[in-house]
Amino acid sequence: MTAPAVSRPVAIARAALVGAGAVLAACRAAPATEQRPPLEPIPHVVTADIQAEIEHYIEKQTRSGGGRFALPFEDRVLQLQLVRVHTEYLANLGPRRHFACVDLAGTDGNVYDVDFFLAGDPGAMDVTETTVHKINGRPLYLWEQDEDRTWKRTPIEGAPPALLGVIEGRDRFEFTYQATLPELADEARVWIPLPETDRFQSVETREIHAPGTQRILTDRRYGNQVLFLELDPSDSGKPIELRFEVERLEKAAYDDGGQSAEAFLSPDRRVPVDGELRAIADEVLRDKPQGDLVRARALYDHTIDRMRYMKFGAGYGQGDAVRACDAASGNCTDYHAYFIALARAAGLPARFAIGAAVPSERDSGGVDGYHCWAEFHAEGKWWPVDISEADKYDALSTYYFGHNPANRVELSRGRDLLVEPGPASGPINFLAYPVLEVAGRPVPLTPRFGFRRLAE
């Protein structure tokens, strides 16, 4: 599907300076003889204003629609409900012009990523255009920035890798990890991943700004470095900010010469290798040639065919292979937990890593939360795979079987991490977002990721 061009002079600032009141196209100076009326002051708009306006609009339309947000799309009307507003993409395009990106779940079982354009001042914004951008993570069009720094819609067909999220070779950027502590009614503890240097990424820690008592712990299973904070109620509302300089290489099949691959045939707490999962692996590989790469590719393709990318539904996002098998949907953790379970059941060692995918189509701004990937062992090497991204972009399905692009940062690796002191809940499932416990009870704490690309 080819999306229509944006009809306004400033096309879009999706992923522009997030939260800034940036004007993306310069204004021409008026002729000296032109008489202009006094300008009306334009209120300052922040992303919180845009978020409040779009949430109010969707809520109002949902009430008038009998409990569903109605959106005409192609030859039908979608019946939707709000899942989340992408706060990292909220943008002020210029005076009284704004942009929001929202996930909405449909009664048809799909999740739609919808782009909204708004006009007006805080408390009085109107939605001027609404477009379905993605279905279950698969884009219908892309955004491309012109030389004048305005953005336009562009077709997926024939798009270069950089518009599809891939930087080849190497990338260099500053990565920021921020969070704000909630109200703490009692003593609290936090565990935060610290990215490390390895053969594919070089990491320099530029800043660690955090309250409380700080220690750096080492995960006993995989060697991950973890920032450990001990807090009390006086730390309520305080910020946490970590800043790193990262240089990352594109990753292909490699021999790490380290831990035995056989260690990665064992199950994790949420990644069993028996029962229904073993039966599925056997069925997928029936009558397949015995080469490990052929068998791994069959499981990779099966995962793409079976799963739908949906950040919605009870239990998603925990990397639970059984839940992924039953629901046939989820985010990157669910895709890769399912694949790892099948691979191990088939005798192929496989392992997990998590971090963030830094945008390729722009050079600064927000990052859309964590992202994860997997590796399997065959022919004496570890082969990286990113199955959820391959499912979004058909043209890259071969690339992501054996490659990870350079615009990534790995925050930690492995499942069921063991540190001392550790959470009262037991081993850490995986570590990308902070693990916060208040009086021994888990409390959600979602960070904000940002980046700034650096010159080579």
C-alpha positions in Angstrom: 0.0 0.0 0.0 1.4 3.4 -0.9 0.3 6.2 1.4 -0.7 9.6 0.1 1.8 12.4 0.4 1.3 14.7 3.4 -0.4 17.8 2.0 1.0 20.4 4.5 4.2 22.3 4.1 5.8 20.8 7.2 5.1 17.1 6.6 5.9 15.6 10.0 8.5 15.7 12.8 8.1 12.1 13.9 11.2 11.4 15.8 12.4 15.0 15.6 13.6 16.7 18.7 11.1 15.0 20.9 9.4 17.5 23.2 11.0 20.5 21.7 9.1 23.3 20.1 11.2 23.0 17.0 10.1 24.6 13.8 11.2 22.3 11.0 10.9 24.6 8.0 12.2 28.1 7.8 9.8 31.0 7.2 10.3 33.5 4.4 10.7 37.1 5.4 7.8 39.3 4.4 8.4 42.1 1.9 9.2 45.4 3.5 6.1 47.0 2.1 3.7 44.4 3.5 1.5 45.6 6.4 1.1 42.8 9.0 -1.4 42.8 11.9 0.0 42.4 15.4 0.9 38.7 16.1 -1.1 36.8 18.7 1.2 35.3 21.3 1.6 31.5 20.8 1.5 29.5 24.0 4.4 27.2 24.7 3.5 23.6 24.1 5.2 20.6 25.7 4.8 17.0 24.9 2.6 16.5 28.0 0.1 18.9 26.4 0.0 16.9 23.2 -0.4 13.6 25.1 -3.3 15.1 27.2 -5.0 16.4 24.1 -4.8 13.1 22.1 -5.9 11.0 25.1 -8.9 13.4 25.6 -9.8 13.2 21.9 -9.7 9.4 21.8 -11.6 9.2 25.1 -14.3 11.6 23.8 -14.6 9.7 20.5 -14.7 6.4 22.3 -17.6 7.5 24.5 -19.6 8.8 21.5 -18.9 5.6 19.6 -20.4 3.4 22.3 -17.1 2.3 23.8 -15.0 2.0 20.7 -12.9 4.5 18.7 -14.2 4.3 15.1 -11.6 4.8 12.4 -12.4 4.5 8.7 -9.6 2.4 7.0 -9.7 1.1 3.4 -13.1 -0.5 2.9 -14.2 -0.8 6.5 -14.5 1.0 9.8 -12.1 -0.2 12.5 -13.5 -0.5 16.1 -10.5 0.4 18.4 -9.5 0.9 22.0 -6.5 2.8 23.3 -3.4 0.8 24.2 -0.8 3.5 24.6 0.5 6.8 23.4 4.1 6.7 22.1 5.5 9.5 24.3 8.9 9.3 22.5 7.3 10.4 19.2 5.1 13.3 20.5 6.3 16.4 18.6 5.6 20.1 18.2 5.9 20.7 14.4 5.7 24.4 14.7 3.3 27.1 15.8 0.0 25.3 16.7 1.0 22.2 14.8 1.6 18.9 16.6 2.0 15.2 16.0 1.1 12.1 18.1 1.5 8.3 17.4 -0.9 6.0 19.2 -1.3 2.2 19.5 -5.0 1.1 19.3 -6.3 -2.5 19.6 -9.0 -3.6 17.2 -11.9 -5.9 17.7 -10.5 -7.9 14.8 -7.5 -8.9 17.0 -5.0 -6.6 15.4 -3.1 -3.7 16.9 -2.9 -0.5 14.8 -0.2 2.2 15.1 -2.1 5.4 14.1 -0.5 8.8 13.3 -2.4 11.8 14.4 -1.8 15.4 13.3 -3.3 18.1 15.6 -3.6 21.9 15.4 -4.2 24.5 18.1 -3.2 25.5 21.6 -3.2 23.5 24.8 -6.7 22.8 25.9 -8.1 23.6 22.4 -6.4 21.3 19.9 -8.2 19.7 17.0 -7.3 16.5 15.1 -6.7 17.4 11.5 -5.5 14.1 10.0 -5.5 10.5 11.1 -3.6 7.7 9.3 -3.0 4.0 10.0 0.8 3.7 9.9 1.4 0.1 11.1 -0.6 -3.1 11.6 0.8 -5.5 14.2 4.2 -3.7 13.8 4.2 -3.9 10.0 4.5 -0.4 8.5 2.3 0.6 5.5 4.6 3.5 4.7 7.8 5.0 6.0 8.9 8.5 7.0 11.9 10.1 5.2 13.5 13.4 6.0 14.2 15.9 3.2 17.3 18.2 3.0 15.2 21.0 4.5 14.6 18.7 7.6 10.9 18.3 6.9 9.4 14.8 6.8 7.4 13.1 4.1 5.7 9.7 3.7 7.5 7.3 1.4 6.7 3.8 0.2 8.3 0.8 1.7 9.0 -0.8 -1.7 12.6 -0.1 -2.7 13.4 1.8 0.5 17.1 1.8 1.6 18.1 -0.1 4.7 18.5 3.1 6.8 14.7 3.8 6.4 14.0 0.2 7.6 16.0 0.5 10.8 19.3 -0.8 9.6 22.7 0.9 9.8 25.4 -1.4 8.3 29.1 -1.4 9.2 29.4 0.7 12.4 27.5 3.4 14.4 28.6 5.8 17.1 26.2 7.6 19.5 25.5 8.8 23.0 22.8 6.8 24.7 20.9 8.2 27.7 18.9 6.1 30.2 16.6 8.2 32.5 13.9 7.4 35.1 12.1 9.2 37.8 11.5 7.4 41.1 7.9 7.2 42.2 6.7 8.0 45.8 8.6 5.6 48.1 6.6 4.7 51.2 9.4 2.5 52.6 12.9 1.4 51.9 13.5 0.5 48.3 16.1 -1.1 46.1 16.7 -0.8 42.3 18.7 -2.9 39.8 19.7 -1.2 36.5 21.8 -2.7 33.7 25.1 -1.2 32.8 26.2 -1.9 29.1 29.7 -3.2 28.7 32.4 -3.3 26.1 32.7 -6.5 24.1 34.0 -7.4 20.6 31.0 -5.7 19.0 30.5 -2.6 21.1 32.8 -0.2 22.9 31.1 1.6 25.8 32.4 4.5 27.8 30.3 5.6 30.9 30.0 9.4 30.8 27.7 9.9 33.8 25.9 8.1 36.5 23.5 10.4 38.4 21.4 8.5 40.9 20.3 8.9 44.5 20.9 6.6 47.5 23.7 4.3 48.1 25.3 2.9 44.9 27.1 -0.4 44.2 28.0 -2.2 41.1 27.1 -5.9 41.1 28.1 -8.7 38.8 25.5 -11.3 37.6 26.8 -14.7 38.5 25.4 -16.5 35.4 26.4 -14.3 32.5 28.7 -11.6 34.0 26.4 -8.7 33.4 27.2 -5.5 35.3 24.3 -4.1 37.4 24.0 -0.8 39.1 22.4 -1.4 42.6 20.7 1.4 44.5 19.5 1.4 48.1 16.9 4.1 48.7 14.6 5.5 51.4 11.4 7.6 51.3 13.5 10.8 51.1 14.5 9.7 47.5 10.9 9.9 46.3 10.6 11.7 43.0 14.3 12.0 42.4 15.8 11.4 38.9 18.1 8.7 37.7 20.2 9.4 34.6 22.9 7.3 33.0 24.8 8.5 29.9 27.1 6.3 27.7 29.1 6.8 24.6 28.7 3.8 22.4 30.5 2.6 19.3 28.9 -0.5 17.8 29.8 -2.8 15.0 27.3 -4.6 12.8 27.1 -8.2 14.0 27.3 -11.4 11.9 28.0 -15.0 12.7 31.0 -15.3 15.0 33.0 -17.7 17.2 33.1 -16.3 20.7 35.5 -18.9 22.0 33.9 -18.6 25.4 31.3 -20.6 27.3 30.4 -24.0 25.9 27.4 -23.8 23.6 26.0 -26.8 25.3 25.2 -24.7 28.4 22.5 -23.0 26.3 20.4 -26.1 25.7 19.0 -25.9 29.3 15.6 -24.4 30.0 15.0 -21.0 31.6 12.1 -20.4 34.1 9.9 -19.1 31.3 11.5 -20.9 28.4 10.9 -24.7 28.8 12.0 -27.1 26.2 9.6 -30.0 26.6 5.9 -30.8 26.2 4.1 -28.9 23.4 7.1 -26.9 22.5 9.2 -30.0 21.8 6.3 -31.5 19.8 6.0 -28.3 17.7 9.8 -28.3 17.0 9.6 -32.0 15.9 6.7 -31.2 13.6 8.4 -28.2 12.0 11.6 -30.1 11.4 10.0 -33.3 10.1 11.4 -34.2 6.7 13.9 -31.3 6.9 17.5 -31.9 5.9 19.8 -32.5 8.9 22.0 -29.4 8.5 21.8 -27.2 11.6 21.5 -24.0 9.5 18.6 -25.4 7.5 16.8 -26.5 10.7 17.4 -23.2 12.4 16.0 -21.3 9.4 12.9 -23.6 9.4 12.3 -22.6 13.1 12.9 -19.0 12.3 10.4 -19.0 9.4 7.9 -20.9 11.5 8.1 -18.3 14.3 7.5 -15.5 11.8 4.5 -17.4 10.3 3.0 -18.2 13.7 3.5 -15.0 15.7 1.9 -11.5 15.3 3.7 -8.5 16.7 1.3 -7.1 19.4 2.3 -5.1 22.5 -1.1 -5.9 23.9 -2.8 -8.6 25.9 -2.4 -10.2 29.3 1.1 -11.6 29.9 2.8 -10.1 26.8 6.4 -8.8 27.1 7.6 -11.3 29.7 9.4 -13.6 27.3 7.2 -16.5 28.3 7.5 -19.2 25.6 4.4 -21.1 26.7 2.3 -17.9 26.6 3.8 -17.0 23.2 2.9 -20.5 21.9 -0.7 -20.2 23.2 -1.4 -16.5 22.2 0.7 -16.6 19.0 1.4 -12.9 19.6 3.6 -10.6 21.7 6.7 -8.4 21.5 10.3 -9.1 20.8 10.8 -11.0 24.1 7.9 -13.3 23.3 9.1 -14.0 19.7 12.6 -14.8 20.8 11.5 -16.9 23.9 9.4 -19.0 21.6 12.3 -19.4 19.0 14.8 -20.2 21.7 12.5 -22.8 23.3 12.1 -24.5 19.9 15.7 -24.3 19.0 16.8 -25.9 22.3 14.1 -28.6 22.0 15.7 -29.4 18.6 19.2 -29.6 20.1 20.3 -26.2 18.8 21.9 -24.1 21.6 20.3 -20.6 21.7 20.6 -17.6 23.9 19.0 -14.2 24.6 20.2 -10.6 24.7 18.4 -7.3 25.3 19.1 -3.6 24.8 17.8 -0.9 22.5 17.5 -0.3 18.8 18.7 3.2 18.0 16.7 4.9 15.2 18.5 4.9 11.8 16.5 7.5 10.0 17.4 10.4 12.4 20.3 11.5 14.5 18.8 12.3 17.9 15.7 12.1 20.0 13.8 9.4 21.8 14.2 5.6 21.5 11.1 3.4 21.6 11.9 1.3 24.7 13.9 -1.8 24.9 14.5 -4.3 22.1 15.8 -7.8 22.2 17.2 -10.5 19.9 18.6 -14.0 20.1 21.5 -16.1 18.9 21.7 -19.8 17.9 24.8 -22.0 17.6 25.5 -23.9 14.4 28.6 -24.8 12.3 30.8 -23.7 15.2 29.5 -20.1 15.3 26.9 -18.0 17.0 24.3 -16.7 14.5 22.4 -13.5 15.6 18.7 -13.4 14.7 16.0 -10.7 15.1 12.8 -12.4 14.3 10.3 -9.7 15.4 12.0 -7.1 13.1 12.1 -9.7 10.3 8.4 -10.1 10.8 7.8 -6.3 10.4 10.0 -6.0 7.2 9.7 -8.9 4.8 12.6 -7.4 2.7 14.9 -7.9 5.7 14.0 -11.4 6.7 17.1 -12.9 5.1 19.3 -10.1 6.6 18.1 -10.7 10.1 18.9 -14.4 9.9 22.5 -14.0 10.8 22.9 -10.2 11.3 22.2 -7.5 13.8 22.7 -3.9 12.6 25.2 -1.5 14.1 22.6 0.9 15.5 22.0 -1.2 18.7 23.3 -1.1 22.2 23.3 -4.3 24.3 22.3 -3.7 27.9 22.4 -7.3 29.2 22.4 -10.9 28.1 20.7 -14.0 29.3 17.6 -14.9 31.4 17.2 -15.5 35.1 20.1 -13.2 36.2 21.6 -13.9 39.6 23.0 -11.0 41.7 23.7 -10.5 45.3 21.8 -8.7 46.8 19.0 -9.8 44.5 15.3 -9.1 44.3 13.0 -10.7 46.8 11.1 -12.1 43.8 14.1 -14.2 42.8 16.3 -14.3 39.7 15.8 -11.3 37.3 13.8 -12.5 34.3 15.8 -10.2 32.0 17.2 -6.8 32.6 16.6 -3.8 30.4 14.2 -1.6 32.5 15.0 -1.0 36.2 13.8 -3.6 38.7 12.4 -1.6 41.6 11.2 -3.2 44.9 9.7 -1.2 47.7 9.6 -3.1 51.0 10.3 -6.2 49.0 7.4 -5.8 46.6 7.9 -5.1 42.9 6.9 -1.6 41.6 6.8 -0.8 37.9 9.4 1.8 36.8 9.6 2.6 33.1 12.6 4.5 31.9 13.1 6.9 29.0 15.8 6.2 26.5 17.3 8.8 24.2 20.3 9.2 21.9 22.4 11.6 19.9 24.5 10.3 17.0 28.1 11.3 17.1 30.5 12.2 14.2 32.9 9.5 13.2 
